[in-house]
Amino acid sequence: MPRTGVFIGAPHTSNWDFVLTVLVLWNAGVSPRVLVKRELFWWPLGPLLRALGALETDRGAGGLVERLTADAQADRAFAVVIAPDGTRRPTDHWKSGFYRIATATGLAVTLGFIDGPTRTTGVGPTIRLTGDVRADMDVIRAFYADKRGVRPGRGSTPYLREEGPRPAPTP
C-alpha cells in the first residue's frame, strides 16, 4: 500500500467509517489526514479528532480543494482520506474533490472500502487518474459495485457530475 496519496473511503454509511479507515491505514503505517465535518469538532471530541489526523471541513465554504492541493504539493508525505459520498445518506453523485486534488498533484488514488454484509474492510487498488473522468470513474465503479457499507442502502453510486450523462447501471 502506498504511504502517500489520496485515499477514498466508500461507501460512507456510518460514523464507524472514520474509525475503521484510520485503523486500517495506521496498521499499514500510513498517518493520514481525514476530512471530517466541522459540526463534530465540539469539546471533547474536537481535540481527539485533531490528534487522530482529522481536518475540520466546512462543507459550505469554498477553497478546500485548493488548500489540500497546496498542502499536497508542499508535503512529500501527504496522505488524505476523503469520503466522496460527502454524507452518510444516499446521494445522486459523489463530490469531485478527490478527483481534482489527484489530477492537480499527480497523486495516486487508493480505493478503500467497508462492506457491512461481509464484515470486511480494507484497501483495494491504487490507480493513477488519466483525466478521462468517465473512464476513471468506470474503474472506480467496478471496484465498488459489490461494496455495501456498514449500513447497506445508504451508500451512493460512484458518479461525478463532471462525467456528463449518468452511465447505465451495470448488471
C-alpha positions as CSV (number, residue, x, y, z in Angstrom):
1,M,0.0,0.0,0.0
2,P,1.3,3.5,-0.8
3,R,2.2,5.7,2.1
4,T,1.1,8.9,0.4
5,G,-1.7,10.0,-1.9
6,V,-5.4,10.4,-2.0
7,F,-7.3,7.6,-0.2
8,I,-11.0,7.4,-0.8
9,G,-13.3,5.5,1.5
10,A,-16.7,4.3,0.3
11,P,-19.4,3.7,0.8
12,H,-19.8,6.2,3.6
13,T,-22.8,5.0,5.5
14,S,-21.9,5.2,9.2
15,N,-19.9,7.1,11.8
16,W,-17.8,3.9,12.2
17,D,-16.3,4.5,8.7
18,F,-13.8,7.1,10.1
19,V,-12.6,4.8,12.9
20,L,-12.2,1.7,10.7
21,T,-10.5,3.7,7.9
22,V,-7.9,5.2,10.3
23,L,-7.3,1.8,11.9
24,V,-6.7,0.1,8.5
25,L,-4.3,2.8,7.4
26,W,-2.4,3.0,10.7
27,N,-2.0,-0.7,10.5
28,A,-0.3,-0.2,7.2
29,G,2.0,2.5,8.5
30,V,0.1,5.4,6.9
31,S,-0.7,8.5,9.0
32,P,-3.4,10.2,7.0
33,R,-5.3,13.4,7.3
34,V,-9.1,12.7,7.3
35,L,-11.7,15.2,6.3
36,V,-14.4,15.4,9.0
37,K,-17.4,17.8,9.0
38,R,-17.0,20.9,11.2
39,E,-20.0,20.0,13.3
40,L,-18.2,17.2,15.0
41,F,-15.4,19.4,16.5
42,W,-17.1,20.1,19.8
43,W,-15.4,19.5,23.2
44,P,-14.1,16.9,24.0
45,L,-14.4,15.2,20.6
46,G,-12.7,18.0,18.6
47,P,-9.2,17.7,20.2
48,L,-9.4,13.9,19.9
49,L,-10.3,14.1,16.2
50,R,-7.4,16.6,15.6
51,A,-5.0,14.3,17.4
52,L,-6.2,11.4,15.1
53,G,-5.4,13.5,12.0
54,A,-8.9,14.9,11.3
55,L,-9.2,18.1,9.3
56,E,-12.1,20.3,10.1
57,T,-14.2,20.8,7.0
58,D,-16.9,23.4,6.5
59,R,-19.0,21.9,3.8
60,G,-20.5,25.2,2.8
61,A,-17.2,27.1,2.4
62,G,-15.1,27.1,-0.7
63,G,-11.4,26.7,-1.2
64,L,-10.9,23.2,0.4
65,V,-9.6,21.5,-2.8
66,E,-7.2,24.4,-3.4
67,R,-5.9,24.3,0.2
68,L,-5.4,20.5,0.1
69,T,-3.7,20.7,-3.3
70,A,-1.3,23.3,-2.0
71,D,-0.7,21.1,1.1
72,A,0.0,18.1,-1.1
73,Q,2.4,20.0,-3.3
74,A,4.3,21.2,-0.2
75,D,4.4,17.9,1.7
76,R,6.1,14.8,0.2
77,A,4.4,12.7,2.9
78,F,0.9,14.0,2.1
79,A,-1.9,11.4,2.7
80,V,-5.5,12.4,2.9
81,V,-8.7,10.3,3.3
82,I,-11.8,11.5,1.6
83,A,-15.3,10.1,1.7
84,P,-16.5,11.2,-1.7
85,D,-20.2,10.5,-0.9
86,G,-19.9,13.6,1.3
87,T,-22.6,12.3,3.7
88,R,-23.9,9.1,5.3
89,R,-27.1,9.3,3.3
90,P,-27.7,8.2,-0.3
91,T,-26.8,11.0,-2.8
92,D,-27.2,11.2,-6.6
93,H,-23.5,11.9,-7.1
94,W,-20.1,11.9,-5.4
95,K,-18.2,15.1,-4.7
96,S,-15.3,15.5,-7.1
97,G,-12.7,17.0,-4.7
98,F,-10.7,13.7,-4.5
99,Y,-10.5,13.7,-8.3
100,R,-9.5,17.3,-8.6
101,I,-6.8,17.0,-5.9
102,A,-5.3,13.8,-7.5
103,T,-5.2,15.3,-11.1
104,A,-3.8,18.6,-9.9
105,T,-1.0,17.0,-7.9
106,G,-0.4,13.8,-9.9
107,L,-1.0,11.8,-6.7
108,A,-2.4,8.3,-7.0
109,V,-5.9,7.4,-5.7
110,T,-6.2,4.3,-3.4
111,L,-9.6,2.8,-3.1
112,G,-10.6,1.9,0.5
113,F,-13.8,0.1,1.4
114,I,-16.1,-1.0,4.2
115,D,-18.6,-3.8,3.4
116,G,-21.1,-4.5,6.2
117,P,-22.7,-7.7,4.8
118,T,-19.3,-9.4,4.6
119,R,-18.0,-7.6,7.7
120,T,-14.8,-6.7,5.9
121,T,-12.8,-3.5,5.4
122,G,-9.6,-2.9,3.5
123,V,-7.8,-1.4,0.7
124,G,-8.3,-2.1,-3.0
125,P,-6.3,-1.0,-6.0
126,T,-4.2,2.2,-6.3
127,I,-4.9,3.9,-9.6
128,R,-3.4,6.9,-11.5
129,L,-6.2,9.0,-12.9
130,T,-5.9,9.7,-16.6
131,G,-8.0,12.9,-16.8
132,D,-10.7,10.9,-18.7
133,V,-13.3,11.3,-16.0
134,R,-15.8,8.7,-17.4
135,A,-13.1,6.1,-17.9
136,D,-11.5,6.7,-14.5
137,M,-14.9,6.5,-12.8
138,D,-15.8,3.3,-14.7
139,V,-12.8,1.7,-13.0
140,I,-13.8,3.1,-9.6
141,R,-17.5,2.0,-10.1
142,A,-16.4,-1.6,-11.0
143,F,-14.4,-1.8,-7.7
144,Y,-17.3,-0.5,-5.5
145,A,-20.0,-2.4,-7.3
146,D,-20.3,-5.1,-4.6
147,K,-19.5,-2.9,-1.6
148,R,-22.5,-2.0,0.7
149,G,-21.1,-0.2,3.7
150,V,-21.9,-0.7,7.4
151,R,-25.5,0.3,6.8
152,P,-26.4,-1.1,3.4
153,G,-28.8,1.0,1.4
154,R,-27.3,4.3,2.5
155,G,-24.4,4.3,0.0
156,S,-24.3,6.2,-3.3
157,T,-23.3,5.0,-6.7
158,P,-19.9,6.4,-7.7
159,Y,-20.7,9.1,-10.2
160,L,-19.3,12.6,-10.7
161,R,-21.3,15.4,-12.3
162,E,-18.2,16.1,-14.4
163,E,-18.8,12.8,-16.3
164,G,-21.8,14.2,-18.1
165,P,-24.9,11.9,-18.5
166,R,-25.1,9.2,-15.9
167,P,-23.8,5.8,-17.2
168,A,-26.2,2.9,-17.5
169,P,-26.2,0.7,-14.4
170,T,-24.1,-2.5,-14.5
171,P,-26.0,-5.7,-14.0
